[in-house]
Amino acid sequence: MTMQQGNTEGGIADPIDLANCFAYGIDAVGRGDFERGVALWERCLTDDYSFKFTFYPGGPSMECPGPECPIQEFDSRARLRAEFAQAEFQRRGYLATQHQMINVEARRREGNQAEVFAYIQANHFLPDNAVDIFWGDYTIQCVEVDGGWRVSREEIVGTSFLKFQGSPLG
């Protein structure tokens, strides 16, 4: 099912498809289409959405919104997520990204609440033909709102990271 097929007025038709919403949105931001990423996430995130990123199990983490979040002023939670990603991508010099959600499953679904888990592999492309590859665990808390599903909380925990240096171009 594509994001377009699963769209409803109030969100996404199946909570499992919300993992793909994350990937499509962050890759839009990663390739420089900021507004497309925001528009996708506006359909998928609740008004009180929050996210937590942990760099590796037991390691430092950052929660947004929150006092340690580098983005303190934002118009919407979708914009907060997009601004956070864009700033990180620019800081690291990424040209584009490719996020893949693997083994996506609904771990719990009770009434209008669901928890979805996936493994994530994220390729971050650098100008010198190198790729930063990130692997992690992706968990979202979902709620059904107005007949569609949205993400209320997202947590990503990094499990491994690799810098791959490709062959020189040219």
Sequence and secondary structure as in RCSB ss.txt:
>XXXX:A:sequence
MTMQQGNTEGGIADPIDLANCFAYGIDAVGRGDFERGVALWERCLTDDYSFKFTFYPGGPSMECPGPECPIQEFD
SRARLRAEFAQAEFQRRGYLATQHQMINVEARRREGNQAEVFAYIQANHFLPDNAVDIFWGDYTIQCVEVDGGWR
VSREEIVGTSFLKFQGSPLG
>XXXX:A:secstr
  TTTTEETTEESSTTHHHHHHHHHHHHHHTT HHHHHHHHHHHEEEEEEEEEESSTTS EEEESSTT S    S
SHHHHHHHHHHHHHHHHT SEEEEEEEEEEEEEEETTEEEEEEEEEEEEE TTSEEEEEEEEEEEEEEEETTEEE
EEEEEEEEEEEEEEE     
